[in-house]
Amino acid sequence: MTNTRFSRSTIAARIASLRTRHRQIDEQVSTEQKRTWRDSSILKKLKRRRLYLKDEIRRYEGLLVTLSRRGLPS
């Protein structure tokens, strides 16, 4: 693992990007679920990806909280 420093604004931008992608996948899941002939393998992959993004968002949000508690500069 590299010793890379991230600014709060960089982390916030990453979170925003992940949330946008999560919403897009959520819409794809909804669309797939409404279909008469659902493709369960596609649905499963989309749901797995959506969950992965949700977990990643939480990790970055936790990092922001940690940075805030330490009082590190932006």
Backbone as XML, in Angstrom:
<?xml version="1.0"?>
<chain id="A" units="angstrom">
  <residue number="1" name="MET">
    <atom name="N" x="0.848" y="-1.178" z="0.000"/>
    <atom name="CA" x="0.000" y="0.000" z="0.000"/>
    <atom name="C" x="0.887" y="1.232" z="0.000"/>
  </residue>
  <residue number="2" name="THR">
    <atom name="N" x="0.540" y="2.218" z="-0.797"/>
    <atom name="CA" x="1.342" y="3.432" z="-0.883"/>
    <atom name="C" x="0.977" y="4.404" z="0.211"/>
  </residue>
  <residue number="3" name="ASN">
    <atom name="N" x="1.894" y="5.278" z="0.525"/>
    <atom name="CA" x="1.673" y="6.291" z="1.540"/>
    <atom name="C" x="1.246" y="7.579" z="0.844"/>
  </residue>
  <residue number="4" name="THR">
    <atom name="N" x="0.031" y="7.611" z="0.359"/>
    <atom name="CA" x="-0.498" y="8.748" z="-0.384"/>
    <atom name="C" x="-1.373" y="9.586" z="0.524"/>
  </residue>
  <residue number="5" name="ARG">
    <atom name="N" x="-1.193" y="10.902" z="0.431"/>
    <atom name="CA" x="-2.028" y="11.805" z="1.212"/>
    <atom name="C" x="-3.143" y="12.343" z="0.326"/>
  </residue>
  <residue number="6" name="PHE">
    <atom name="N" x="-4.324" y="12.379" z="0.887"/>
    <atom name="CA" x="-5.483" y="12.881" z="0.168"/>
    <atom name="C" x="-5.989" y="14.122" z="0.881"/>
  </residue>
  <residue number="7" name="SER">
    <atom name="N" x="-6.405" y="15.108" z="0.122"/>
    <atom name="CA" x="-7.020" y="16.284" z="0.734"/>
    <atom name="C" x="-8.508" y="15.998" z="0.941"/>
  </residue>
  <residue number="8" name="ARG">
    <atom name="N" x="-9.106" y="16.763" z="1.808"/>
    <atom name="CA" x="-10.543" y="16.589" z="2.051"/>
    <atom name="C" x="-11.348" y="16.812" z="0.780"/>
  </residue>
  <residue number="9" name="SER">
    <atom name="N" x="-10.930" y="17.791" z="-0.004"/>
    <atom name="CA" x="-11.674" y="18.081" z="-1.237"/>
    <atom name="C" x="-11.552" y="16.927" z="-2.235"/>
  </residue>
  <residue number="10" name="THR">
    <atom name="N" x="-10.399" y="16.286" z="-2.285"/>
    <atom name="CA" x="-10.218" y="15.137" z="-3.167"/>
    <atom name="C" x="-11.112" y="13.982" z="-2.731"/>
  </residue>
  <residue number="11" name="ILE">
    <atom name="N" x="-11.155" y="13.747" z="-1.423"/>
    <atom name="CA" x="-11.985" y="12.672" z="-0.882"/>
    <atom name="C" x="-13.463" y="12.979" z="-1.121"/>
  </residue>
  <residue number="12" name="ALA">
    <atom name="N" x="-13.861" y="14.232" z="-0.902"/>
    <atom name="CA" x="-15.259" y="14.622" z="-1.119"/>
    <atom name="C" x="-15.650" y="14.453" z="-2.583"/>
  </residue>
  <residue number="13" name="ALA">
    <atom name="N" x="-14.739" y="14.788" z="-3.482"/>
    <atom name="CA" x="-15.011" y="14.625" z="-4.913"/>
    <atom name="C" x="-15.150" y="13.140" z="-5.264"/>
  </residue>
  <residue number="14" name="ARG">
    <atom name="N" x="-14.326" y="12.312" z="-4.657"/>
    <atom name="CA" x="-14.410" y="10.867" z="-4.900"/>
    <atom name="C" x="-15.738" y="10.307" z="-4.396"/>
  </residue>
  <residue number="15" name="ILE">
    <atom name="N" x="-16.163" y="10.770" z="-3.228"/>
    <atom name="CA" x="-17.446" y="10.330" z="-2.672"/>
    <atom name="C" x="-18.587" y="10.734" z="-3.606"/>
  </residue>
  <residue number="16" name="ALA">
    <atom name="N" x="-18.542" y="11.960" z="-4.102"/>
    <atom name="CA" x="-19.589" y="12.433" z="-5.017"/>
    <atom name="C" x="-19.631" y="11.580" z="-6.285"/>
  </residue>
  <residue number="17" name="SER">
    <atom name="N" x="-18.462" y="11.240" z="-6.789"/>
    <atom name="CA" x="-18.377" y="10.405" z="-7.985"/>
    <atom name="C" x="-18.945" y="9.009" z="-7.721"/>
  </residue>
  <residue number="18" name="LEU">
    <atom name="N" x="-18.605" y="8.446" z="-6.579"/>
    <atom name="CA" x="-19.105" y="7.119" z="-6.217"/>
    <atom name="C" x="-20.621" y="7.134" z="-6.030"/>
  </residue>
  <residue number="19" name="ARG">
    <atom name="N" x="-21.142" y="8.192" z="-5.425"/>
    <atom name="CA" x="-22.591" y="8.294" z="-5.232"/>
    <atom name="C" x="-23.323" y="8.383" z="-6.566"/>
  </residue>
  <residue number="20" name="THR">
    <atom name="N" x="-22.741" y="9.129" z="-7.500"/>
    <atom name="CA" x="-23.343" y="9.235" z="-8.830"/>
    <atom name="C" x="-23.387" y="7.870" z="-9.500"/>
  </residue>
  <residue number="21" name="ARG">
    <atom name="N" x="-22.282" y="7.150" z="-9.433"/>
    <atom name="CA" x="-22.231" y="5.816" z="-10.032"/>
    <atom name="C" x="-23.197" y="4.866" z="-9.325"/>
  </residue>
  <residue number="22" name="HIS">
    <atom name="N" x="-23.316" y="4.983" z="-8.014"/>
    <atom name="CA" x="-24.239" y="4.145" z="-7.244"/>
    <atom name="C" x="-25.678" y="4.398" z="-7.701"/>
  </residue>
  <residue number="23" name="ARG">
    <atom name="N" x="-26.038" y="5.671" z="-7.884"/>
    <atom name="CA" x="-27.391" y="6.010" z="-8.358"/>
    <atom name="C" x="-27.653" y="5.434" z="-9.745"/>
  </residue>
  <residue number="24" name="GLN">
    <atom name="N" x="-26.646" y="5.518" z="-10.614"/>
    <atom name="CA" x="-26.803" y="4.976" z="-11.967"/>
    <atom name="C" x="-27.060" y="3.470" z="-11.923"/>
  </residue>
  <residue number="25" name="ILE">
    <atom name="N" x="-26.296" y="2.781" z="-11.121"/>
    <atom name="CA" x="-26.474" y="1.333" z="-11.012"/>
    <atom name="C" x="-27.813" y="1.016" z="-10.366"/>
  </residue>
  <residue number="26" name="ASP">
    <atom name="N" x="-28.218" y="1.821" z="-9.394"/>
    <atom name="CA" x="-29.516" y="1.625" z="-8.753"/>
    <atom name="C" x="-30.640" y="1.746" z="-9.784"/>
  </residue>
  <residue number="27" name="GLU">
    <atom name="N" x="-30.515" y="2.693" z="-10.693"/>
    <atom name="CA" x="-31.508" y="2.845" z="-11.760"/>
    <atom name="C" x="-31.495" y="1.636" z="-12.692"/>
  </residue>
  <residue number="28" name="GLN">
    <atom name="N" x="-30.308" y="1.119" z="-12.981"/>
    <atom name="CA" x="-30.211" y="-0.068" z="-13.832"/>
    <atom name="C" x="-30.860" y="-1.275" z="-13.158"/>
  </residue>
  <residue number="29" name="VAL">
    <atom name="N" x="-30.661" y="-1.397" z="-11.854"/>
    <atom name="CA" x="-31.281" y="-2.492" z="-11.100"/>
    <atom name="C" x="-32.800" y="-2.362" z="-11.180"/>
  </residue>
  <residue number="30" name="SER">
    <atom name="N" x="-33.303" y="-1.166" z="-10.948"/>
    <atom name="CA" x="-34.755" y="-0.946" z="-11.012"/>
    <atom name="C" x="-35.313" y="-1.290" z="-12.386"/>
  </residue>
  <residue number="31" name="THR">
    <atom name="N" x="-34.606" y="-0.858" z="-13.416"/>
    <atom name="CA" x="-35.040" y="-1.140" z="-14.787"/>
    <atom name="C" x="-35.057" y="-2.640" z="-15.046"/>
  </residue>
  <residue number="32" name="GLU">
    <atom name="N" x="-34.015" y="-3.307" z="-14.608"/>
    <atom name="CA" x="-33.928" y="-4.764" z="-14.826"/>
    <atom name="C" x="-35.026" y="-5.498" z="-14.057"/>
  </residue>
  <residue number="33" name="GLN">
    <atom name="N" x="-35.328" y="-5.032" z="-12.855"/>
    <atom name="CA" x="-36.362" y="-5.685" z="-12.049"/>
    <atom name="C" x="-37.756" y="-5.501" z="-12.642"/>
  </residue>
  <residue number="34" name="LYS">
    <atom name="N" x="-37.963" y="-4.434" z="-13.392"/>
    <atom name="CA" x="-39.269" y="-4.170" z="-13.992"/>
    <atom name="C" x="-39.500" y="-4.977" z="-15.266"/>
  </residue>
  <residue number="35" name="ARG">
    <atom name="N" x="-38.445" y="-5.508" z="-15.820"/>
    <atom name="CA" x="-38.577" y="-6.283" z="-17.056"/>
    <atom name="C" x="-39.359" y="-7.563" z="-16.806"/>
  </residue>
  <residue number="36" name="THR">
    <atom name="N" x="-40.104" y="-7.958" z="-17.793"/>
    <atom name="CA" x="-40.870" y="-9.191" z="-17.707"/>
    <atom name="C" x="-39.935" y="-10.396" z="-17.620"/>
  </residue>
  <residue number="37" name="TRP">
    <atom name="N" x="-38.930" y="-10.413" z="-18.475"/>
    <atom name="CA" x="-37.954" y="-11.507" z="-18.487"/>
    <atom name="C" x="-36.639" y="-10.980" z="-17.951"/>
  </residue>
  <residue number="38" name="ARG">
    <atom name="N" x="-36.492" y="-11.053" z="-16.651"/>
    <atom name="CA" x="-35.273" y="-10.564" z="-16.013"/>
    <atom name="C" x="-34.119" y="-11.505" z="-16.269"/>
  </residue>
  <residue number="39" name="ASP">
    <atom name="N" x="-32.950" y="-10.920" z="-16.393"/>
    <atom name="CA" x="-31.732" y="-11.712" z="-16.479"/>
    <atom name="C" x="-31.119" y="-11.722" z="-15.082"/>
  </residue>
  <residue number="40" name="SER">
    <atom name="N" x="-31.287" y="-12.818" z="-14.389"/>
    <atom name="CA" x="-30.860" y="-12.882" z="-12.990"/>
    <atom name="C" x="-29.355" y="-12.718" z="-12.831"/>
  </residue>
  <residue number="41" name="SER">
    <atom name="N" x="-28.577" y="-13.146" z="-13.807"/>
    <atom name="CA" x="-27.125" y="-12.992" z="-13.694"/>
    <atom name="C" x="-26.727" y="-11.519" z="-13.792"/>
  </residue>
  <residue number="42" name="ILE">
    <atom name="N" x="-27.377" y="-10.781" z="-14.670"/>
    <atom name="CA" x="-27.104" y="-9.337" z="-14.786"/>
    <atom name="C" x="-27.535" y="-8.634" z="-13.513"/>
  </residue>
  <residue number="43" name="LEU">
    <atom name="N" x="-28.697" y="-8.980" z="-13.031"/>
    <atom name="CA" x="-29.221" y="-8.377" z="-11.807"/>
    <atom name="C" x="-28.286" y="-8.639" z="-10.626"/>
  </residue>
  <residue number="44" name="LYS">
    <atom name="N" x="-27.793" y="-9.849" z="-10.541"/>
    <atom name="CA" x="-26.871" y="-10.210" z="-9.465"/>
    <atom name="C" x="-25.578" y="-9.401" z="-9.541"/>
  </residue>
  <residue number="45" name="LYS">
    <atom name="N" x="-25.032" y="-9.252" z="-10.739"/>
    <atom name="CA" x="-23.803" y="-8.477" z="-10.927"/>
    <atom name="C" x="-24.014" y="-7.007" z="-10.580"/>
  </residue>
  <residue number="46" name="LEU">
    <atom name="N" x="-25.142" y="-6.459" z="-11.004"/>
    <atom name="CA" x="-25.439" y="-5.057" z="-10.708"/>
    <atom name="C" x="-25.579" y="-4.828" z="-9.208"/>
  </residue>
  <residue number="47" name="LYS">
    <atom name="N" x="-26.278" y="-5.732" z="-8.542"/>
    <atom name="CA" x="-26.465" y="-5.593" z="-7.097"/>
    <atom name="C" x="-25.141" y="-5.725" z="-6.348"/>
  </residue>
  <residue number="48" name="ARG">
    <atom name="N" x="-24.301" y="-6.623" z="-6.797"/>
    <atom name="CA" x="-22.993" y="-6.803" z="-6.174"/>
    <atom name="C" x="-22.142" y="-5.537" z="-6.349"/>
  </residue>
  <residue number="49" name="ARG">
    <atom name="N" x="-22.176" y="-4.973" z="-7.548"/>
    <atom name="CA" x="-21.412" y="-3.739" z="-7.826"/>
    <atom name="C" x="-21.952" y="-2.583" z="-6.985"/>
  </residue>
  <residue number="50" name="ARG">
    <atom name="N" x="-23.263" y="-2.503" z="-6.888"/>
    <atom name="CA" x="-23.893" y="-1.439" z="-6.093"/>
    <atom name="C" x="-23.483" y="-1.540" z="-4.624"/>
  </residue>
  <residue number="51" name="LEU">
    <atom name="N" x="-23.450" y="-2.744" z="-4.094"/>
    <atom name="CA" x="-23.036" y="-2.965" z="-2.714"/>
    <atom name="C" x="-21.565" y="-2.602" z="-2.517"/>
  </residue>
  <residue number="52" name="TYR">
    <atom name="N" x="-20.725" y="-2.968" z="-3.484"/>
    <atom name="CA" x="-19.308" y="-2.621" z="-3.417"/>
    <atom name="C" x="-19.136" y="-1.102" z="-3.359"/>
  </residue>
  <residue number="53" name="LEU">
    <atom name="N" x="-19.876" y="-0.383" z="-4.195"/>
    <atom name="CA" x="-19.786" y="1.077" z="-4.205"/>
    <atom name="C" x="-20.258" y="1.668" z="-2.873"/>
  </residue>
  <residue number="54" name="LYS">
    <atom name="N" x="-21.315" y="1.114" z="-2.323"/>
    <atom name="CA" x="-21.820" y="1.580" z="-1.034"/>
    <atom name="C" x="-20.759" y="1.412" z="0.049"/>
  </residue>
  <residue number="55" name="ASP">
    <atom name="N" x="-20.086" y="0.271" z="0.048"/>
    <atom name="CA" x="-19.021" y="0.021" z="1.019"/>
    <atom name="C" x="-17.859" y="1.001" z="0.825"/>
  </residue>
  <residue number="56" name="GLU">
    <atom name="N" x="-17.516" y="1.256" z="-0.418"/>
    <atom name="CA" x="-16.418" y="2.187" z="-0.704"/>
    <atom name="C" x="-16.780" y="3.606" z="-0.258"/>
  </residue>
  <residue number="57" name="ILE">
    <atom name="N" x="-18.017" y="4.002" z="-0.481"/>
    <atom name="CA" x="-18.478" y="5.317" z="-0.024"/>
    <atom name="C" x="-18.329" y="5.422" z="1.486"/>
  </residue>
  <residue number="58" name="ARG">
    <atom name="N" x="-18.732" y="4.389" z="2.189"/>
    <atom name="CA" x="-18.622" y="4.400" z="3.658"/>
    <atom name="C" x="-17.173" y="4.492" z="4.119"/>
  </residue>
  <residue number="59" name="ARG">
    <atom name="N" x="-16.271" y="3.805" z="3.415"/>
    <atom name="CA" x="-14.854" y="3.882" z="3.776"/>
    <atom name="C" x="-14.329" y="5.311" z="3.635"/>
  </residue>
  <residue number="60" name="TYR">
    <atom name="N" x="-14.666" y="5.950" z="2.532"/>
    <atom name="CA" x="-14.209" y="7.320" z="2.310"/>
    <atom name="C" x="-14.858" y="8.290" z="3.301"/>
  </residue>
  <residue number="61" name="GLU">
    <atom name="N" x="-16.122" y="8.079" z="3.609"/>
    <atom name="CA" x="-16.777" y="8.930" z="4.608"/>
    <atom name="C" x="-16.104" y="8.762" z="5.970"/>
  </residue>
  <residue number="62" name="GLY">
    <atom name="N" x="-15.717" y="7.554" z="6.296"/>
    <atom name="CA" x="-14.993" y="7.300" z="7.539"/>
    <atom name="C" x="-13.649" y="7.994" z="7.554"/>
  </residue>
  <residue number="63" name="LEU">
    <atom name="N" x="-12.999" y="8.023" z="6.411"/>
    <atom name="CA" x="-11.722" y="8.712" z="6.300"/>
    <atom name="C" x="-11.901" y="10.210" z="6.534"/>
  </residue>
  <residue number="64" name="LEU">
    <atom name="N" x="-12.973" y="10.770" z="5.981"/>
    <atom name="CA" x="-13.248" y="12.198" z="6.210"/>
    <atom name="C" x="-13.491" y="12.488" z="7.689"/>
  </residue>
  <residue number="65" name="VAL">
    <atom name="N" x="-14.227" y="11.613" z="8.352"/>
    <atom name="CA" x="-14.496" y="11.784" z="9.781"/>
    <atom name="C" x="-13.183" y="11.742" z="10.561"/>
  </residue>
  <residue number="66" name="THR">
    <atom name="N" x="-12.335" y="10.791" z="10.207"/>
    <atom name="CA" x="-11.043" y="10.664" z="10.882"/>
    <atom name="C" x="-10.209" y="11.924" z="10.692"/>
  </residue>
  <residue number="67" name="LEU">
    <atom name="N" x="-10.170" y="12.439" z="9.468"/>
    <atom name="CA" x="-9.414" y="13.659" z="9.201"/>
    <atom name="C" x="-9.976" y="14.833" z="9.992"/>
  </residue>
  <residue number="68" name="SER">
    <atom name="N" x="-11.284" y="14.906" z="10.102"/>
    <atom name="CA" x="-11.924" y="15.997" z="10.840"/>
    <atom name="C" x="-11.590" y="15.917" z="12.328"/>
  </residue>
  <residue number="69" name="ARG">
    <atom name="N" x="-11.598" y="14.713" z="12.866"/>
    <atom name="CA" x="-11.299" y="14.541" z="14.281"/>
    <atom name="C" x="-9.853" y="14.878" z="14.616"/>
  </residue>
  <residue number="70" name="ARG">
    <atom name="N" x="-8.970" y="14.621" z="13.705"/>
    <atom name="CA" x="-7.567" y="14.921" z="13.923"/>
    <atom name="C" x="-7.241" y="16.381" z="13.703"/>
  </residue>
  <residue number="71" name="GLY">
    <atom name="N" x="-8.197" y="17.093" z="13.102"/>
    <atom name="CA" x="-7.997" y="18.521" z="12.869"/>
    <atom name="C" x="-6.928" y="18.823" z="11.842"/>
  </residue>
  <residue number="72" name="LEU">
    <atom name="N" x="-6.764" y="17.911" z="10.894"/>
    <atom name="CA" x="-5.767" y="18.118" z="9.861"/>
    <atom name="C" x="-6.256" y="19.157" z="8.870"/>
  </residue>
  <residue number="73" name="PRO">
    <atom name="N" x="-5.333" y="19.935" z="8.309"/>
    <atom name="CA" x="-5.735" y="20.956" z="7.334"/>
    <atom name="C" x="-6.285" y="20.350" z="6.065"/>
  </residue>
  <residue number="74" name="SER">
    <atom name="N" x="-7.092" y="21.123" z="5.357"/>
    <atom name="CA" x="-7.673" y="20.681" z="4.085"/>
    <atom name="C" x="-6.596" y="20.527" z="3.125"/>
  </residue>
</chain>
